[in-house]
Amino acid sequence: MHPRSQPLRLDFLIESPFIVLERLPGQTLADLIAVGPMPPAHVRAMLEDVLAGLQAAHSAGILHRDIKPGNILVSAPGDSMKVADFGIAKTGGGAATTTGQIVGTMSYLSPERITGAPATVADDLYAVGLMAYEALLGRRLFAQDNPAALARAVMDDPPPPLDAIRSDVDPFLAAVIDRSITRNSLQRFSTAAQMRAALAGDQRALYDITAPVAAPPRPATKVLPGLPIPATPYFIQPSRPRPGRRRMYVSAAAVLIALAVSVVALAMDPSSAPPPQPAGTSEPVVSPTSVAPPPSPVVQPPVPNTDGGPAGRGHGKGDKKRG
């Protein structure tokens, strides 16, 4: 028997886990939008299919985080649409990204995600509404190439209401899309089931907002009246000296202490103290050991005069006559 004619054996797959994926033609919602504006009925059907898929994912605790027309696959022309590419999806049990990191396609991120807020169910629903808006518009809403300009447009340039650009859109469909992409995150839909109910015509699901519409305004800054000037000046805490100055201050203090000890030691030495001054005298008494007496003059004896004349005269002549 030829090897190719043998039956295919799949018994080895019985105990092995595997994933089965549906094979689709490959056309996406982005391809349909590139052709031109879509009819409102097709947009409504697309919303129903995408919201049904997200409702199942959200019920399992999975956030898609990258909803965009390129990730919505068309099963067949005029047939249902499938949500694909869960590559950066996040489960409730763990985080796939670090804190503050922006993940996803920036053109379809909510303003909160642009500022670094964590992804929520409302962010996936925001991207769904934005896709529906672009499907009715026939082009990309935020088409800036520069990331800074794109982020500024997402946060500061909200799209106009749908009835201003398409008068043929069903009011319920227009209201659902407008609410899903509103700037105020508290006014958006909280679940995919609520958005699907509003799309089906449930007025309570469309207009009932259980969450507060907006955060309470911050109270105005209170200006205090001028304080009176105190009679006594405030005590100013002296600044702490720096480490270098502290060593200098310690050295100077040591020198001063050494000088003070020397002065005290000299003051306590009895040999250096002056003698007591007698009573009744105003002049200080000088110690005899401190002042030496003046030298006495030497007196020469007079020479006797034998000639009867003045002393010192004819001394030689008299001696000569004697001889």
HELIX and SHEET records of a PDB file:
HELIX    1   1 PRO A    3  SER A    5  5                                   3    
HELIX    2   2 ASP A   11  LEU A   13  5                                   3    
HELIX    3   3 LEU A   29  VAL A   35  1                                   7    
HELIX    4   4 PRO A   40  SER A   59  1                                  20    
HELIX    5   5 PRO A   69  ASN A   71  5                                   3    
HELIX    6   6 MET A  106  TYR A  108  5                                   3    
HELIX    7   7 PRO A  111  ILE A  114  1                                   4    
HELIX    8   8 VAL A  121  LEU A  137  1                                  17    
HELIX    9   9 PRO A  147  ASP A  156  1                                  10    
HELIX   10  10 LEU A  162  ALA A  164  5                                   3    
HELIX   11  11 PRO A  171  SER A  180  1                                  10    
HELIX   12  12 SER A  185  GLN A  187  5                                   3    
HELIX   13  13 ALA A  192  LEU A  199  1                                   8    
HELIX   14  14 GLN A  203  TYR A  207  1                                   5    
HELIX   15  15 PRO A  243  ALA A  267  1                                  25    
HELIX   16  16 PRO A  270  SER A  272  5                                   3    
HELIX   17  17 HIS A  315  ARG A  322  1                                   8    
SHEET    1   A 2 ILE A  62  LEU A  63  0                                        
SHEET    2   A 2 LYS A  90  THR A  91 -1                                        
SHEET    1   B 2 ILE A  72  VAL A  74  0                                        
SHEET    2   B 2 MET A  81  VAL A  83 -1                                        
END                                                                             
